[in-house]
Amino acid sequence: MDNKIEVFKNEQFGEIRTALIENEPWFVAVDVCRALEIGNSSQAISRLDADEKMITLISNEGNKRGNPNMTVVNEPGLYTLILSSRKPEAKAFKRWITHEVIPTIRKTGGYMTDSLLERIQKEPAVIMEFAQALILEKNRVKALECELNTAKPKADYYDAFINPDDCTNIRTTAKELKIPERKFVQFLLREKYLFRSPSGQLLPYNKDSNAGLFIVRDFVTYCYTGSQTYFTPKGKDVIRMKFQKKCGEELLPKMAR
């Protein structure tokens, strides 16, 4: 299924195309690289984690630049590209995206461009779509916040008994288990080990079966604050066996605990 693009403009950074995919904002990668003056966009995009980018079909209406299959990045991927830019205005670009574009997308289901305003004038029912999207987003965020708040005491308890040096992030764990990273992420989401937070980060569900499988570490950069999920030795072993059972693929021998 193709994704409808909303194009929004900024005098300083030009046009950025964005798509709302599964209620999350995604940005056309080449547009971001151009705005940030990243010379080798292909190299910069290739360095992103598998869960930070994907190739998607862009509707002809929003894509008049050739190939309809385009690489898009989510919020974490966007911030990674911002960090890789040497452009002094990168911080201003990040502020524009985070303070204006993303909040508007989350509240309305799309950037309030002139084309959207015209749609509302011609089709009054469109405003109901925005209202429903806002209600759904509010409920989703509230549920995820409750999930995170409930999980924190249990996570802190297990963290106290786990050596962080023995834990690895998603990319490294996928390499250790010899599973393609994108396939690994899809498996973790499908089997409800992880969920994608409102900001696009992959975090573990709060349930007894996940106890001791993951730790979550907060991090801060000069323009981004977030959390990253790590797999414990026990988590790698459990995931390995579950993946092998579900997907029927022979993986590495049992992980040492």
Secondary structure, DSSP 4 states (H G I P E B T S, - for coil): --B-EEEEEETTTEEEEEEEETTEEEEEHHHHHHHTT-S-HHHHHHTS-GGGEEEEEBPTTT--SS-SEEEEE-HHHHHHHHHH---TTHHHHHHHIIIIIHHHHHHHSS---HHHHHHHHH-TTHHHHHHHHHHHHHHHHHHHHHHHHHHHHHHHHHHTTS-GGG-B-HHHHHHHHT--HHHHHHHHHHTTSEEE-TTS-EEE--SGGGTTTEEEEEEE-SS-EEEEEEE-HHHHHHHHHHHHHHH----SSPPP-
